[in-house]
Amino acid sequence: MLSEAAIKEIEAIRAKYPTARAALLPAIYVAQREFGWLSPEAYEAVSDILGIPKAIARGVATFYAMYRHRPMGRNVVQLCTNVSCMILGAEKLVDFLKNRYSLEPGGTDPDGRFSLVIMECIGACGTAPAMLVNEDFYENLTEKYIEEILGKYK
Amino acid sequence: MITVNINGKDIKLEKAVTVLEAARSAGIKIPTLCYHEQLEKYGGCRLCLVEVEKMPRLQTACTLISADGMVIRTETEQLAEVRRGILEFLLINHPLDCPYCDKAGECELQDLVEKYGTAKGRYMEKKRTVPESLEDPVIVRNMGRCIACTRCVRMCEGVQGASAIAVINRGGHSHIEPFSGGRYDCEYCGNCVSVCPVGAIMSRLHRHSYRPWQVKENIETVCPYCGVGCTVILQVRDDVIKRVVPRIGSVVNNGMLCSRGRFGYEFVGNRERLTSPLIKKNGVFEEATWEEAISLVANRLKEARDGYGGAAVAGIASPRCTNEDNFIFQKFMRVVLGTNNIDSSARTGYAGAQSFIENISGQGATANIIAGLSNSDVVLVTGGDPTTVNPILGLQIRSCAGKGGNILTVGHVRGLRHFNPAELRPALFTETLLLEGILHSLKNTKELPGSNPKFEAKIRELNISPEDIIKTCGVSEEDFNGFLKKLSGAANPAIVIGKELIQSIGSSYKLFLVLAINYLINGRVYLLSERANEQGLIDMGCTPDSLPGCRPVAYAEFRRRYETAWKTTIPDKPGLSIFEMMDSAGSGALKAMYIMGENPLFNLPESHASEAALKNLDFLVVQDIFLTETGKLADVVLPSLGWSEKEGTFTNMERRIQRLRKAVYRDGMEDWKILSEVAKNMGVKFNYADAEEIFNEISRVSPLHRDLTYNEIEKGNALYPYKGEPLRGVMEDIVSHKGDRLDAGDKLYLGLERPLFHSGTLSTKASALLHIYPEAVATISPSTAEKFSLKPGDKVRVTTGAGSLSLPVAVDDAVHGSLVMITNNFEGKGAFALIKYIADPVTKAPVIEGIEVHLEKDGTV
């Protein structure tokens, strides 16, 4: 079930667009945030509010790689391994996350605290390596700095 | 006038159609894959590319609109090269499992590769593999074979309006899935199966059991299920129906089918079919010869007739039997047994509603073309969900919405919820009040047209006080006014009336209100019909008060025509209705009954009383294809040939007479043949060589079917009133009954669920439909579930004043919080067992509203 606030949020999004289908992508983001991933219930909730058949909602969302199509941990770490970050040691950081936090790329740690997504360039090449944790941005990463950052997320 | 030149040939076009259509009209074939005439243009497969002079690039013929002077080439070296390339690309991933694939032989990709492709592919990498999905009981998906033409998706979304499947993922990983990714949660129309050009989506029913080229004959006939009367083509091998497919261009359903029509045919070969006549000896059925059974029936009926008179015998006809069967049935009852005691299950709604409507609006008032719904600008839906009762009619309503028409509904209509309906949901038991409110407001904006003075007088007499209507009904003023604005502004409106309205409290008064609304907006009325030949049996005279051609039996001048033809006298008093028959059998006044293709024990209210009544008869003969609950009470059971095993005609709800054809051979006799044999044994000769001879007699005696022949019917447009005359001007006083408005309180009430996947008990003999909808359930709302701490699958005991059933629970948020929905489709678990026979005094339809239900948890499954 979506919270009242989330329902209102989706309805407000709907009001900005001429058709319900145009509002589908941002509405799915809201549902994803509420459910943690795009579960069948998330699609059903969006479908009920926007009046778009749920199979269509799912069809549209699966086109996009950056929605969460599987259950995720409580916090999502998105680490860039594109050219600049790679040159400055992002791949070592991947190994670090694997060893220190049991986080495989695309996987979730056993506690369900973190999920790791390897992402493409986030435009922080000058301050690489960089990552997002949920919606927070971090740059100039080192192993030590990552430990410090992740300590803030429970 | 536009002229285009294709391959050197000038083609004149009336209007600017696509180049593909222009080419086809001139017999020039352009290869296509994603194109399908029923679907929106897509231009995705690129196979229809053509060269157009003065255009720099190749163009897709399926989307390019012809312009005057266009010079087009469809077969050149360049195009051959391009097509080879496209097909090579498709075969990168498409598996070459044709020897194993059921589609082989009718696969469009296979045919195209054979004609345009290369013998060898150059691609060395591995093919994409998607495992075969057998998660669904009816539809098998082999998505490895999918070429992403999206024909199925465009069918499901754009034509069927179900939107149950979609393309998922992207690029080379694209394929088609229902929402769950596995089992379908859809209307199971199977129209996606029809349009799939390859073997990606197929029916499991005939899986690996035959090859398309082994079908010797495509037999075109009429679907056995509902009153729409869709054209179906039966593909038969070795006297087994392998597949049912639609035909594009057929008048009623134009290439579309519903779940029952497409997947419901397996009852024909069901092993429970009766094979031999049965005679009950000492309470046990014993197989008997036809001679023995028929002479016993003849003797016992003769005893009853001679001993007690024609009034002591009665017959029940069948809306599943052909016109010919029903005609002979009523002739047998009237001529051989000398009685007008003939009726059918149509009495539980359709027949009464129709005579009520015809009394006001004239005979044939409901004979409107189904396809016309889609061209209406407003469709008002009352009395339930047309998309489950008459699914193909429902599609026309959806199509109307798609064309920009307004859908108005009184009550929630689930199958139309994605079609932007203006919905007024009256509180429980306030539907009458809401209809009054609508009529009252319409009267303020519309003049009475003056064409039907008698009706107008009645409308004027109505004493409606509009105060508090909106409040009492629980609808918002804004919704009400919006609804009314659309209704009163309609230029070409239609009103659909379903059985939920006919089987409710004060149904005749509600019908009166709906007709008055219809009169004011000058609309057309569609009366939903649940059985394939419900209309035909009425036209054939299988009613206690009318003769073939819908002529009232009470008038001597009408009777004379038949009496002359049949050289006999027909009783002048109308006979007993089906309900009166049960009463009369219960009281002992009725001595013998002949029931053909009907199961009154299950399809009438108060099964206990019906059971006692039928047991009280001296003699009961039941003629059917299965041994029903009613059959079990019979003294003699006669097995008959069923749908697809005999010739004949059906009359659909728009009153189109259509030919039913024999497709499979089975040992036995048609219903009319059995009746003729019994008649012969009673000394009356019914000499008919075949169904056509019977029809010729129908067209001779029925003033409605004058000069109609099988030849005429086969041309496809045998529409009411055919070449005959409907009866006009006999209008009895308009009487309707309002009934008392119940106070809902916080009690629970029984609702009759009419599932899309079932029709009577017949569909429960078709295994595919059983897979989709396997058992009777009690469907309740989430709030009721919470209140009684019930979850799906729990067993619940549902008790009413008439009976009690133990059923598994299903929870559905579309169900009204005060209703417990139960179907009447599963033997021993029918909702009618919970209903007492309380009828509307005018339409005589049983009231399935306001029946209090007691729920009790009955264990967990």
Interface residues (C-beta under 8 A of the other chain):
Chain A: P40 Y43 G51 P53 K54 A55 I56 R58 G59 V60 T62 F63 A65
Chain B: V153 E157 A162 S163 A164 I165 A166 V167 I168 N169 R170 E177 P178 F179 S180 R417 H418
